[in-house]
Amino acid sequence: MRNFVLVGMLCLSMIGATLALSSAPAHADVNVWTGTVVHVSTTNIKVHNHEGDQTLSFLLVPHFKQVFSDDGKTTEQMAKLKPGTWVTVYYDQDLLGARHADKIVILRTGAKMGS
């Protein structure tokens, strides 16, 4: 009888641990990159950061619509992203190590552009 109680308690603890792990939200580290657009297409965007003199490329999902003005409230069209435009890219690097943009903010004010 004691063996059945131990096995039952073990099963309950395993089920509890499984539920706790499966219901935990996935945590994505969000990174920020600011600079000027070098290249933009339907599948990626390249942004050059002038402080570190480095260019990073970010993947864009099909029908990417997370482009905002610098107030963060107004959405913008992808057509506004042209080479030379100052942007801040919020991205993560979870999917097979590839950087992909979660949100792009078009910067218009000099204080935010660092110029």
N, C-alpha and C positions, 0 to 999 in steps of 0.2 A: 504494500500500500504506500509506503514511504517513497518507493521508486516512482510510482505514478505521480505523486505530488511533486517530486523533484523534476521529472520530465515535463510536467505541466507548467511549472514555474519557468523552466528553461525555455519552453516554447513561447510563453507569454513575453518573456524578456526579449527574445529574438524578434518577435512580431513588433513589439514596441520600438526596438532599435531600427527596424526596417522602415516603419512608418515615420519615425523622426527624421531619418536620413532622406527619405523620398519626398517629404513635404517641405524640406528646406529649400528656399529660393536660390536659384543660381546667381552667383555674385560675379559680375563682370567689372573688371577694373577699367574705369573710364579715364582716358588720357586726353590732354589738350595740346594742340599744336597751332601756332599762329604764324602767319606769313602771307606772302603773295602767291597767287595762283600762277603756276608755270604752264600747266596743261590740264585740260578738263575734257572728258568724253562721257559717254553714257555709262561706262563701266568703271572709270577711275578718275581720280583727281590727284595732281602733284602740287605740293605747296612748299615754297622755299622760305625757310626761317632765316632772317638776316642776322639775328643775334649769334646763332651758332653756325651760320653759313652752311646749312644742311638742308637737303630736299628730301621729303618723304612722300611716298605714294600711298593712297588710300583707295580701297575697293568701294564701289557704290553698288548697292543692290538695284535690280531693275525697278524702274518707276520710283526712284529715290525722291522724296518730297520733303525732307527735313532741312530746308534752307530757310533761314530767318534773317530779318534785318537786325541791326545792332541793338534795338530795344528788346529783342527776344520774343516779341509778340506777333509781329507781322510776318507772314510767310512770303517768300520770294520765289521767283521762277528760276530754274536751273540755267536759263538763258542769260541771267545776270552774271553768272560766273564766267569771267573771261580772264585771259592772262593779264597779270598786273593787279587784279582785284585783291584787296586785303581781306583775309578771312581768318576765322578761328574754327578749327575742326575738332569736334569732340569724337573720339574714336576708342575702340577697344581692339584687342588682339587675341581673341579667344578661338576663333575658327581656324584650326590648323596653323596658328601662328601668323596668319595674314592680318594686316591692319585693315579695318573697314570702318568707314565713317558712320557715326550714329546721327550726328547733327552738324550742320555747317552754318555759321553765323557770318554774314557779310558785314564788315566793319566800314563805317563811313567817317567817324570822328577822328581827328588827329591824335587825341590823347589815347584812344584805344589802339591806334595803328602804330604808336611808338615813333611818330615822326613829328 
